[in-house]
Amino acid sequence: MKAFLIGTIVAVALATAAALVLDNEVQRTAEQHYQTGAVRL
C-alpha cells in the first residue's frame, strides 16, 4: 500500500511538472502560431 501511494504521488508530480513545461516552453498562443506578418499573400 505504501508503494502504491508513493507511486501515485510521483505520477502526480511528474504530470504537474510536464504540464508546466508544456505551458511555459512548448506551446505558443494562437497569435504567435499564426503570425503572417512576413508572408506576402
C-alpha positions as CSV (number, residue, x, y, z in Angstrom):
1,M,0.0,0.0,0.0
2,K,2.9,2.3,0.8
3,A,4.5,1.8,-2.6
4,F,1.2,2.5,-4.3
5,L,0.8,5.8,-2.5
6,I,4.4,6.8,-3.3
7,G,3.9,5.9,-6.9
8,T,0.7,7.9,-7.2
9,I,2.4,10.9,-5.6
10,V,5.3,10.6,-8.0
11,A,3.0,10.3,-11.0
12,V,1.0,13.4,-10.0
13,A,4.2,15.3,-9.5
14,L,5.6,14.3,-12.9
15,A,2.3,15.1,-14.6
16,T,2.2,18.6,-13.0
17,A,5.8,19.3,-14.0
18,A,5.1,18.2,-17.6
19,A,2.1,20.4,-17.8
20,L,4.0,23.4,-16.6
21,V,6.9,22.8,-19.0
22,L,4.4,22.4,-21.9
23,D,2.6,25.6,-21.0
24,N,5.7,27.7,-20.5
25,E,8.2,26.3,-23.0
26,V,6.5,24.4,-25.9
27,Q,3.0,25.7,-26.6
28,R,2.5,29.1,-28.2
29,T,-0.5,31.2,-28.3
30,A,-2.7,31.3,-31.4
31,E,-1.5,34.8,-32.2
32,Q,2.2,33.6,-32.1
33,H,1.4,30.4,-34.0
34,Y,-0.4,32.1,-36.9
35,Q,1.7,35.2,-37.5
36,T,1.8,36.1,-41.1
37,G,3.4,39.5,-41.0
38,A,6.4,38.4,-43.1
39,V,4.3,36.4,-45.6
40,R,3.1,38.1,-48.7
41,L,-0.1,36.6,-49.9
